[in-house]
């Protein structure tokens, strides 16, 4: 279940904007990856924009994977967090 604050974010932002916010947070903090995956799963099950959010998040994950060497060169921490997010989203 989403917190009231998360519910407001889902309703007040486009799927693209919300996906980008989640993306920036999980890149900065690896502990956020499971939370982001749960948010996407919950929104997908309960909200009409859930499929769009899920698609946007998947596109960001795939882009990070495609650019993995560049991400790793810039920041090993961001690379590690990106991999964590990919695994959380896939499981």
Secondary structure, DSSP 8 states (H G I E B T S, - for coil): ---HHHHHHHHHS-HHHHHHHHHHHHHH-GGGHHHHHHHHHHHHHH-TTHHHHHHHHHHHHHHHHHTHHHHHHH-HHHHHHHHHHHHHHH-
